Amino acid sequence: MRPPTEISVLLLSLLAPGVLYAMNNIPALQKPLGMLGLGMVVLGSVLLLILLSVRHKQNIDPLFYVFAEFSFTCLMALTNALEQDGFIKGFMGFYVKMGEPHLSTAYSVLMCYWDGVVHFVVFLLIIHRMFKGKSYRELGLLWAGSSIANQLVLIPGTVVGKYGSNIGPAFLRNIPFFLVPFWAASLLLSRPREMPIIPADKVAMEQNKSLLSRPVDALLVVAALAAVAFTFFRGFVVLDCPLDACFTYTYQYEPYLKDPVGFPRVMMLVYLFYALPLLAACIYGLSRPGCGWMLDLTLLLAGALTQAQWCHVGASFHRRTPYTYRVPADKWWPVVVLNALYVALPVLLALRCYAYPTYFMKHVTQAQTNAEKKKN
């Protein structure tokens, strides 16, 4: 009797720490090009083992290979996080020193915890649902948003930050991790979403309501407008706006925004140029009926901002961030509350859209409503 596929993937992923230990302790593997080459060989070997593990199955979803391969790298990321925080040793020292020194930063440590725990669990859940014949579209979009946000900050932040002069061949391994989530998201978005069957008259009745007669949506719009303003403000802060308010916020609340590692500056710019337009789109979607794209957009946005805020807030308190860039002790609560509210918004938007999707369903005309009534 063969074990469930997700168990096979879990067991295969557990080999990751052993591979890292070998790379860290065998001198022949400790060369820049050698590390990149070995990394490609290891990932290729893992893919081969994955192919062999499902050779007896028919019609394998191509995304299975992505999720299974990425599950292996998740435990590599978790190993790095645990070593940087001092829980284990002997696995990542040489690779971090000679391959990707930015992995020792507070931002990268928090990123690795997210990969090693959240993404890993999501992958196992997706694979389980995949082979049970159940839909995993929503989980996949949450992961895609999270992973895209991760790479949009990690790659530019490394290049423009203080570790930009230490980029070596091993850094190229981030390229597939940047490209694949976009491909996966496009594939998931091309698949039909599961929608409840709602009578046309109920759809029409819900969509005829004004924003003020939908108090939950009205509150979400107000919260989104506040999030847009906060996004603008922090974007100006990292762009060295000379206003007193920006100066005060930087040095009294979030000095981490000025950390020379580059990640917080890039993150605020990603918020300004990507998250802000998406928040504006959500405001539009809550105000105009029939915007079915809201169901997907809110999932992508929730995944992206949850991952990004975890890394940003965690890094601003982490011991690997220099003391002068950490959140001051007397401003701990305001910073945590502001950032928690900021990440709560997209989560609440996604929950609202999926709990009560009627308003976002395809617009129903009066003629269609009357026709359905006659049919019934």
C-alpha positions in Angstrom: 0.0 0.0 0.0 1.5 3.3 -1.1 1.5 6.2 1.4 -0.6 9.3 0.5 1.2 11.7 -1.8 1.4 14.5 0.7 3.2 12.1 3.1 5.7 11.2 0.4 6.3 14.9 -0.2 6.8 15.5 3.5 9.3 12.6 3.8 11.2 13.9 0.7 11.3 17.4 2.2 12.9 16.1 5.4 16.0 15.4 3.3 16.6 19.1 2.9 18.6 19.7 6.2 20.9 16.8 5.3 21.7 18.4 1.9 22.5 21.7 3.7 24.7 20.0 6.2 26.7 18.4 3.4 27.1 21.7 1.6 28.2 23.3 4.8 30.8 20.7 5.8 32.3 19.3 2.6 35.1 21.6 1.3 34.7 20.5 -2.3 31.3 22.0 -2.4 32.2 25.3 -0.9 32.9 27.3 -4.1 30.5 30.0 -5.5 29.8 28.3 -8.8 29.9 24.9 -7.1 27.1 25.9 -4.7 24.9 27.1 -7.5 25.7 24.0 -9.5 25.0 21.7 -6.6 21.8 23.6 -5.8 20.6 22.9 -9.4 21.6 19.3 -9.2 19.8 18.8 -5.9 16.6 20.5 -7.1 16.8 18.4 -10.3 17.2 15.2 -8.3 14.3 16.2 -6.1 12.1 16.7 -9.2 13.1 13.3 -10.5 12.2 11.7 -7.2 8.8 13.5 -7.3 8.2 12.2 -10.8 9.0 8.7 -9.7 6.7 9.0 -6.7 3.6 9.7 -8.9 4.5 7.5 -11.9 1.6 5.2 -11.3 -1.0 8.1 -11.3 -2.8 9.5 -14.3 -3.5 13.1 -15.3 -1.2 14.8 -12.8 -1.8 18.5 -12.3 1.3 20.4 -13.5 1.2 22.5 -10.4 1.8 19.4 -8.2 5.4 19.4 -9.3 5.7 23.1 -8.3 4.2 22.6 -4.9 6.2 19.4 -4.2 9.5 21.0 -5.3 8.9 24.1 -3.3 8.0 22.0 -0.2 11.6 20.8 -0.3 13.0 24.4 -0.3 10.6 25.4 2.5 12.5 23.1 4.9 15.7 24.6 3.7 14.4 28.0 4.5 13.2 26.9 8.0 16.7 25.4 8.6 18.3 28.8 7.9 15.9 30.6 10.2 16.5 28.2 13.1 20.3 28.5 12.6 20.3 32.3 12.4 18.3 32.4 15.6 20.7 30.0 17.3 18.5 27.0 17.7 20.8 24.8 15.6 24.2 25.1 14.0 26.4 23.6 11.3 23.9 23.7 8.4 24.0 27.2 6.8 27.1 29.0 8.0 29.3 28.7 4.9 26.4 29.1 2.4 25.2 32.3 4.1 28.7 33.7 4.3 29.8 33.0 0.7 26.6 32.4 -1.2 23.8 34.7 0.1 24.8 36.8 3.0 21.5 38.7 3.0 19.9 35.5 4.5 21.4 36.5 7.8 19.3 39.7 8.1 16.2 39.9 10.3 14.0 40.3 7.2 15.3 37.1 5.7 15.0 35.2 8.9 11.3 36.1 9.2 10.8 35.4 5.5 12.3 31.9 6.1 10.0 31.2 9.0 7.1 32.1 6.8 8.3 29.8 4.0 9.2 27.0 6.4 5.9 27.0 8.3 3.1 28.7 6.5 4.0 27.9 2.9 5.0 24.4 3.8 1.6 23.7 5.5 -0.2 25.3 2.6 1.6 23.1 0.1 0.7 19.9 2.0 -2.9 21.0 2.2 -3.0 21.8 -1.5 -1.4 18.5 -2.5 -3.9 16.6 -0.2 -6.9 18.4 -1.8 -5.4 17.9 -5.3 -5.3 14.1 -5.0 -8.7 14.0 -3.3 -10.2 15.7 -6.3 -11.1 18.8 -4.3 -10.6 22.4 -5.4 -7.5 24.2 -4.1 -7.8 27.4 -6.2 -8.3 29.7 -3.2 -5.3 28.2 -1.3 -3.2 28.5 -4.4 -4.0 32.1 -5.0 -3.2 32.9 -1.3 0.2 31.3 -1.8 0.8 33.0 -5.1 0.1 36.4 -3.6 2.4 35.7 -0.7 5.2 34.3 -2.8 5.1 37.2 -5.4 5.2 39.8 -2.6 8.1 37.9 -1.0 10.2 38.0 -4.2 9.2 41.6 -5.1 10.9 42.7 -1.9 13.7 40.1 -1.6 15.4 40.5 -5.0 15.4 44.3 -5.4 16.0 44.8 -1.6 19.1 42.6 -1.8 20.4 44.4 -5.0 19.9 48.0 -3.7 20.7 47.3 0.0 24.0 47.0 1.8 24.5 43.4 0.6 24.2 44.3 -3.1 28.0 44.3 -3.5 28.2 40.7 -2.2 25.8 39.1 -4.7 27.3 35.9 -6.1 26.2 33.1 -8.5 24.1 31.5 -5.8 21.8 34.4 -5.8 20.6 33.4 -9.3 18.6 30.5 -7.7 16.0 33.1 -6.8 15.0 33.6 -10.5 12.7 30.5 -10.7 11.2 31.4 -7.3 10.3 34.8 -8.8 8.9 33.6 -12.1 7.1 30.4 -11.2 4.5 32.1 -8.8 3.4 34.4 -11.7 2.9 31.4 -14.0 1.1 29.5 -11.2 -1.2 32.4 -10.5 -2.0 32.8 -14.2 -2.8 29.1 -14.4 -5.1 29.3 -11.3 -6.9 32.4 -12.5 -7.7 30.7 -15.8 -9.6 27.9 -14.0 -13.2 28.5 -13.0 -14.0 29.4 -9.5 -16.5 27.5 -7.4 -19.5 29.7 -6.8 -22.7 29.0 -4.8 -26.0 28.9 -6.7 -28.0 32.0 -5.8 -31.4 32.9 -7.3 -31.3 35.9 -9.7 -33.8 37.9 -7.7 -31.6 37.7 -4.6 -28.6 38.8 -6.7 -30.5 41.7 -8.1 -31.9 42.7 -4.7 -28.4 42.7 -3.1 -26.8 44.6 -6.0 -29.5 47.3 -5.9 -28.4 48.3 -2.4 -26.4 51.4 -2.0 -23.1 51.5 -0.2 -24.7 53.2 2.8 -27.3 50.4 3.1 -24.4 47.9 3.4 -22.7 49.0 6.6 -20.0 46.3 6.6 -18.9 47.3 3.1 -19.1 51.0 4.0 -16.7 50.3 7.0 -14.4 48.4 4.7 -14.3 51.3 2.3 -13.4 53.7 5.1 -10.7 51.3 6.3 -9.4 50.9 2.8 -9.2 54.7 2.4 -7.3 54.9 5.7 -4.9 52.2 4.4 -4.4 54.1 1.2 -3.4 57.2 3.2 -1.1 55.2 5.4 0.5 53.6 2.4 1.1 57.1 0.8 2.6 58.3 4.0 5.1 55.5 4.5 6.0 55.7 0.9 6.9 59.4 1.3 8.9 58.5 4.5 11.2 56.1 2.7 11.6 58.7 -0.2 13.0 61.1 2.4 10.1 63.5 2.4 11.2 66.6 4.4 7.9 67.1 6.3 8.1 67.1 10.0 5.5 64.4 10.3 7.7 62.0 8.2 10.8 62.8 10.2 9.0 62.2 13.5 7.4 58.9 12.4 10.8 57.6 11.1 12.8 58.3 14.3 10.1 57.9 16.9 8.0 55.1 15.6 9.6 53.0 12.8 13.3 53.7 12.5 13.5 50.3 10.8 12.4 52.1 7.6 15.9 53.6 7.4 17.7 50.3 7.9 20.4 50.1 5.2 19.7 46.5 4.4 17.2 47.9 1.9 14.3 45.6 2.5 12.0 48.0 4.4 12.6 50.8 1.8 11.7 48.5 -1.1 8.7 47.1 0.8 7.2 50.5 1.3 7.8 51.3 -2.4 6.1 48.0 -3.4 3.2 49.0 -1.2 3.1 52.4 -2.8 3.2 51.3 -6.4 1.4 47.9 -6.2 -0.6 47.5 -3.0 -2.1 51.0 -3.2 -3.6 50.6 -6.7 -5.0 47.2 -5.6 -6.6 48.8 -2.5 -8.1 51.5 -4.8 -9.5 48.7 -7.0 -11.0 47.1 -3.9 -12.8 50.4 -3.0 -14.2 50.4 -6.5 -15.2 46.8 -6.3 -17.1 47.4 -3.1 -18.9 50.4 -4.6 -19.9 48.8 -7.9 -21.9 45.6 -8.2 -20.9 42.6 -10.4 -17.1 42.9 -9.9 -16.4 39.2 -9.9 -12.6 39.8 -10.0 -12.8 40.9 -6.4 -13.0 37.3 -5.3 -9.5 36.7 -6.8 -8.0 40.1 -6.1 -8.7 40.0 -2.4 -7.1 36.6 -2.1 -3.9 37.7 -3.8 -3.8 40.9 -1.8 -4.5 39.1 1.5 -1.7 36.6 0.8 0.7 39.3 -0.2 0.2 41.8 2.6 0.0 39.1 5.3 3.5 37.8 4.3 4.9 41.2 3.8 3.7 42.6 7.2 4.9 39.5 9.0 8.4 40.1 7.7 8.3 43.8 8.1 6.9 44.0 11.7 8.9 41.0 12.9 12.2 42.3 11.5 11.6 45.7 13.1 11.7 44.0 16.5 14.2 41.2 15.7 17.5 41.0 17.5 19.4 40.8 14.2 18.2 44.3 13.4 20.6 46.9 14.9 19.2 48.4 18.1 19.0 51.9 16.6 16.7 50.7 13.9 14.3 48.7 16.1 11.0 50.1 17.3 11.5 52.2 20.5 10.2 50.4 23.6 7.7 53.2 24.4 6.2 53.1 20.9 5.7 49.4 20.7 1.9 49.3 20.9 1.1 52.1 18.4 3.4 50.5 15.8 2.0 47.0 16.4 -1.6 48.2 16.3 -1.2 50.3 13.1 0.5 47.4 11.3 -2.0 44.9 12.6 -4.9 47.0 11.3 -3.1 47.4 8.0 -2.8 43.6 7.5 -6.3 42.9 8.9 -8.0 44.9 6.1 -7.1 42.6 3.2 -7.9 39.5 5.3 -11.3 40.9 6.2 -11.9 41.9 2.5 -11.2 38.3 1.4 -13.4 36.9 4.1 -16.3 39.3 3.2 -16.0 38.4 -0.5 -16.1 34.6 0.0 -18.6 34.6 2.9 -21.2 36.8 1.0 -20.3 36.8 -2.8 -23.7 37.8 -4.0 -22.8 41.4 -4.6 -19.8 40.5 -6.7 -21.6 38.0 -9.0 -22.4 38.7 -12.6 -24.8 41.5 -12.9 -28.4 40.3 -13.4 -30.8 42.4 -15.5 -34.5 42.8 -14.6 -35.5 40.7 -17.6 -33.3 37.8 -16.4 -34.9 38.1 -12.9 -38.4 38.1 -14.4 -37.6 35.1 -16.6 -36.3 33.1 -13.7 -39.4 33.9 -11.6 -41.6 32.7 -14.5 -39.6 29.5 -14.8 -40.0 28.7 -11.1 
